[in-house]
Amino acid sequence: MRSYHFKNNIQTFKTMENFKDIKGYENIYQVSDKGNVKSLARVIGRSNGTKQKIQERILSSSVSPAGFNRVALYGNEGRELVLIHKLVAVAFLDHKPNGRSLVIKHINGNKADDNLNNLEVVPHRLSLSRNHGASKLEGVSYCHTTCKFVATIYRAGKQRFLGRYMTENEAAKAVQLAVMDIINQSVK
Protein backbone atom coordinates (compact mmCIF):
# COMPACT_ATOMS: atom_id res chain seq x y z
CA MET A 1 0.00 0.00 0.00
CA ARG A 2 1.29 3.41 -0.90
CA SER A 3 0.39 6.38 1.31
CA TYR A 4 0.27 9.99 0.26
CA HIS A 5 0.55 12.71 2.90
CA PHE A 6 -0.27 16.34 2.31
CA LYS A 7 2.00 19.09 3.68
CA ASN A 8 -0.45 20.28 6.30
CA ASN A 9 -1.09 16.69 7.53
CA ILE A 10 -4.82 17.50 7.80
CA GLN A 11 -5.77 14.97 5.17
CA THR A 12 -4.21 11.59 4.37
CA PHE A 13 -5.42 9.52 1.49
CA LYS A 14 -4.31 5.98 0.68
CA THR A 15 -4.53 4.06 -2.54
CA MET A 16 -4.22 0.35 -2.86
CA GLU A 17 -1.71 -0.94 -5.36
CA ASN A 18 -1.87 -4.65 -6.10
CA PHE A 19 1.34 -6.43 -7.05
CA LYS A 20 1.74 -9.81 -8.76
CA ASP A 21 4.83 -11.87 -9.58
CA ILE A 22 6.24 -11.45 -13.08
CA LYS A 23 6.17 -14.72 -15.01
CA GLY A 24 9.69 -16.10 -15.30
CA TYR A 25 10.89 -13.81 -12.49
CA GLU A 26 8.83 -15.16 -9.58
CA ASN A 27 10.10 -14.05 -6.14
CA ILE A 28 12.45 -11.58 -7.85
CA TYR A 29 10.23 -8.95 -9.53
CA GLN A 30 6.57 -7.93 -9.31
CA VAL A 31 4.34 -5.65 -11.38
CA SER A 32 1.39 -3.62 -10.09
CA ASP A 33 -1.99 -2.76 -11.53
CA LYS A 34 -0.78 0.87 -11.55
CA GLY A 35 2.12 0.00 -13.88
CA ASN A 36 4.92 0.02 -11.32
CA VAL A 37 7.58 -2.70 -11.29
CA LYS A 38 9.44 -3.55 -8.11
CA SER A 39 12.46 -5.63 -7.25
CA LEU A 40 11.81 -7.78 -4.19
CA ALA A 41 14.09 -7.95 -1.16
CA ARG A 42 16.38 -10.97 -1.42
CA VAL A 43 19.92 -12.22 -0.89
CA ILE A 44 21.99 -13.06 -3.96
CA GLY A 45 25.33 -14.82 -4.38
CA ARG A 46 28.05 -12.79 -6.06
CA SER A 47 30.74 -14.11 -8.40
CA ASN A 48 33.41 -13.71 -5.69
CA GLY A 49 31.49 -16.02 -3.34
CA THR A 50 30.06 -13.32 -1.06
CA LYS A 51 26.38 -12.67 -0.51
CA GLN A 52 24.65 -9.37 -1.19
CA LYS A 53 21.38 -8.20 0.30
CA ILE A 54 19.05 -6.55 -2.22
CA GLN A 55 16.51 -4.06 -0.83
CA GLU A 56 12.93 -3.93 -2.13
CA ARG A 57 12.45 -0.95 -4.43
CA ILE A 58 10.37 0.39 -7.31
CA LEU A 59 12.40 0.22 -10.52
CA SER A 60 12.91 3.28 -12.66
CA SER A 61 11.77 2.95 -16.24
CA SER A 62 13.05 4.20 -19.55
CA VAL A 63 11.22 4.89 -22.80
CA SER A 64 11.57 2.56 -25.79
CA PRO A 65 12.14 3.98 -29.29
CA ALA A 66 8.42 3.32 -29.95
CA GLY A 67 7.46 5.46 -26.93
CA PHE A 68 6.48 2.72 -24.45
CA ASN A 69 7.74 2.50 -20.85
CA ARG A 70 10.16 -0.36 -20.21
CA VAL A 71 12.28 -1.76 -17.39
CA ALA A 72 15.43 -3.85 -17.27
CA LEU A 73 14.98 -7.21 -15.54
CA TYR A 74 17.94 -9.41 -14.62
CA GLY A 75 17.69 -13.18 -14.41
CA ASN A 76 19.59 -16.32 -15.34
CA GLU A 77 19.63 -15.25 -19.00
CA GLY A 78 21.11 -11.85 -18.21
CA ARG A 79 19.49 -8.46 -18.80
CA GLU A 80 16.11 -8.23 -20.54
CA LEU A 81 14.33 -4.99 -21.47
CA VAL A 82 10.58 -5.58 -21.02
CA LEU A 83 7.67 -3.30 -21.89
CA ILE A 84 5.67 -2.49 -18.75
CA HIS A 85 2.22 -2.59 -20.42
CA LYS A 86 2.95 -6.18 -21.48
CA LEU A 87 3.88 -7.13 -17.90
CA VAL A 88 0.63 -5.62 -16.60
CA ALA A 89 -1.47 -7.39 -19.26
CA VAL A 90 0.14 -10.79 -18.62
CA ALA A 91 -0.23 -10.47 -14.85
CA PHE A 92 -3.71 -8.95 -14.61
CA LEU A 93 -5.50 -9.60 -17.93
CA ASP A 94 -4.20 -13.17 -18.38
CA HIS A 95 -2.77 -12.11 -21.74
CA LYS A 96 -0.73 -14.81 -23.42
CA PRO A 97 1.66 -13.23 -25.95
CA ASN A 98 1.12 -14.92 -29.31
CA GLY A 99 2.92 -12.91 -31.92
CA ARG A 100 0.85 -10.15 -33.49
CA SER A 101 -2.62 -11.70 -33.55
CA LEU A 102 -3.53 -10.16 -30.17
CA VAL A 103 -1.98 -6.93 -28.95
CA ILE A 104 -2.26 -4.68 -25.91
CA LYS A 105 -3.88 -1.33 -26.63
CA HIS A 106 -3.65 1.82 -24.52
CA ILE A 107 -7.29 2.93 -24.40
CA ASN A 108 -6.58 6.64 -23.97
CA GLY A 109 -3.77 6.60 -26.55
CA ASN A 110 -1.15 7.61 -23.96
CA LYS A 111 1.70 5.08 -24.28
CA ALA A 112 3.10 6.24 -20.93
CA ASP A 113 -0.10 5.29 -19.03
CA ASP A 114 0.43 1.63 -18.08
CA ASN A 115 -2.40 1.56 -15.54
CA LEU A 116 -4.51 -1.61 -15.78
CA ASN A 117 -7.66 0.47 -16.34
CA ASN A 118 -6.07 1.93 -19.49
CA LEU A 119 -5.14 -1.40 -21.13
CA GLU A 120 -7.14 -3.85 -23.21
CA VAL A 121 -6.19 -6.87 -25.31
CA VAL A 122 -7.53 -6.58 -28.86
CA PRO A 123 -6.93 -8.24 -32.23
CA HIS A 124 -4.03 -6.56 -34.05
CA ARG A 125 -6.24 -5.49 -36.97
CA LEU A 126 -8.69 -3.80 -34.60
CA SER A 127 -5.86 -2.02 -32.84
CA LEU A 128 -4.69 -0.49 -36.10
CA SER A 129 -8.13 0.44 -37.36
CA ARG A 130 -9.24 2.05 -34.09
CA ASN A 131 -6.00 3.95 -33.58
CA HIS A 132 -6.91 5.61 -30.26
CA GLY A 133 -10.32 6.72 -31.47
CA ALA A 134 -8.89 8.82 -34.29
CA SER A 135 -10.81 6.82 -36.90
CA LYS A 136 -13.72 4.42 -36.70
CA LEU A 137 -13.14 3.28 -40.29
CA GLU A 138 -11.54 -0.11 -40.79
CA GLY A 139 -8.01 0.06 -42.17
CA VAL A 140 -7.68 3.77 -41.41
CA SER A 141 -5.53 5.21 -38.63
CA TYR A 142 -4.09 8.62 -37.84
CA CYS A 143 -0.35 9.24 -37.75
CA HIS A 144 0.47 11.99 -35.24
CA THR A 145 3.99 12.35 -36.63
CA THR A 146 2.91 13.27 -40.16
CA CYS A 147 -0.56 14.59 -39.22
CA LYS A 148 -2.09 12.44 -41.95
CA PHE A 149 -4.45 9.49 -42.14
CA VAL A 150 -2.84 6.15 -43.00
CA ALA A 151 -4.56 3.46 -45.08
CA THR A 152 -3.53 -0.19 -44.63
CA ILE A 153 -5.05 -3.57 -45.43
CA TYR A 154 -4.16 -7.14 -44.50
CA ARG A 155 -4.05 -10.05 -46.92
CA ALA A 156 -2.77 -13.52 -46.07
CA GLY A 157 -1.56 -12.24 -42.70
CA LYS A 158 0.63 -9.51 -44.23
CA GLN A 159 0.11 -5.80 -43.85
CA ARG A 160 0.03 -3.72 -47.05
CA PHE A 161 0.62 0.01 -46.72
CA LEU A 162 -1.64 1.96 -49.11
CA GLY A 163 -0.52 5.50 -48.37
CA ARG A 164 -0.96 8.65 -46.30
CA TYR A 165 -3.88 11.00 -46.93
CA MET A 166 -4.95 14.45 -45.78
CA THR A 167 -8.51 13.35 -44.95
CA GLU A 168 -10.02 10.30 -43.33
CA ASN A 169 -12.39 9.84 -46.27
CA GLU A 170 -9.52 9.77 -48.80
CA ALA A 171 -7.80 7.04 -46.75
CA ALA A 172 -11.07 5.08 -46.50
CA LYS A 173 -11.55 5.32 -50.26
CA ALA A 174 -8.03 3.91 -50.79
CA VAL A 175 -8.91 0.97 -48.53
CA GLN A 176 -12.16 0.35 -50.42
CA LEU A 177 -10.37 0.45 -53.81
CA ALA A 178 -7.70 -1.98 -52.60
CA VAL A 179 -10.35 -4.40 -51.27
CA MET A 180 -12.27 -4.20 -54.56
CA ASP A 181 -9.04 -4.89 -56.47
CA ILE A 182 -8.43 -8.01 -54.35
CA ILE A 183 -12.01 -9.19 -54.94
CA ASN A 184 -11.68 -8.62 -58.71
CA GLN A 185 -8.38 -10.56 -58.77
CA SER A 186 -9.90 -13.51 -56.95
CA VAL A 187 -12.85 -13.65 -59.41
CA LYS A 188 -10.55 -13.91 -62.45
Order of alpha helices (4+ residues) and beta strands (2+ residues): beta-beta-beta-beta-beta-beta-beta-beta-beta-beta-beta-alpha-beta-beta-alpha-beta-beta-beta-alpha
